[in-house]
Amino acid sequence: MSYNVVTQEGVRTFENIDDAGDYAQAVSLRTGEPVKVFHAETGLVTFTTKTKKETK
């Protein structure tokens, strides 16, 4: 199965859901925006990640 990660920078496709999740989390951490991961064949949202930056 393939998964598409949609960001403001564009769409990236991953064959492994773990790789897609890691990329989505990294982008969300960097931008502070939620990132959606879609199942490439159906177009349905697999999950959304939103990571907040911690400030000290």
Secondary structure, 3 states (H helix, E strand, C coil): CCEEEEECCEEEEECCHHHHHHHHHHHHHHHCCCEEEEECCCCCEEEEECCCCCCC
